[in-house]
Amino acid sequence: MLDYLTILLCVRLMGGGYVTKDKKVLEVGCCYGYNLAYLESRYDFKCYGIEPSKKAVSYGNQIFKDKIIIKQGTADELTFEDNFFDVVIVGTCLCQVDRILLAKTLTEIDRVLINGGFLVINDFDTPFPCRRDNRHNTATPVFKDNYGEMFLHRPYNYSLVEKRTYDFGGSLAFPVDVQERVSTQILYKEKEMYYFFQ
């Protein structure tokens, strides 16, 4: 089953004609690669994933073989060249990044995305930073914030293309409870850092 992030990505980027075939896509926190497998089969993208779980990486590489490339690792040390990807998808993992590594993680994501590329962030979206216990892993807290907003300010150079807010529980209705707010944000990485006008 496709998640909301992938559906929005396909409708907005492909339907809008922003991203065409033969593009390179990275998904950070890709699990075993089910979103990437869909994008590869539907749009003929060259798909890469990074995932910290050794078990998920092994399973994804076993079932998808050579169709997509999944590597074990974390977003604070991406093993790809500068400006390598046309699209970077970050799916509900920034909320789990240790705050000491957050700045490095954002810089790495920016580094591997081309100027003129698209960044898709699907994560919690609170109007102020929140820290909560993680019910799935007591050793790692959950840090809820507006991660897309972080790329809209210097030193980054992004513009917001589209943002959809919905409930963490799956409802597409706007959640009044800030702890349950999630969004998918599509951002465009500007081609130039500075523009000159005459």
Secondary structure by P-SEA (a helix, b strand, c coil): cccaaaaaaaaaccccccccccbbbbbccccccaaaaaaaaacccbbbbbbccaaaaaaaaaaacccbbbbbccccccccccccccbbbbccccccccccaaaaaaaaaaaaccccbbbbbbcccccbbbbbcccccccbbbbbcccccccccccbbbbbcbbbbbbcccccccccccccbbbbbbbbcccccccccc
